[in-house]
Amino acid sequence: MVKIIIPVRCFTCGKPIGHLWEEYKKRVSQGEHAGKVLDDLGLKRYCCRQVFLGHVDLIKDVAKFKP
């Protein structure tokens, strides 16, 4: 499995969020609504939610350029 680069803490408030990414990704891929999953995981602040909702997985594209 390819690991992605997700910040350990929220950039704005500093809340630890990195450990929640795998659970979020799994539940959203199973068809749950992203907003409900974020609420269940305890991400109520806009700053924390934007890290998850705005994340674009580019690790496969970047890995192509590794020497």
Buried (B, 14 or more C-beta within 10 A) or exposed (E): EEEBEBEEEBEEEEBEBEEBBEEBBEBBEEEEEEEEBBEEBEBEEEBBBBBBEEBEEEEEEEEEEEE
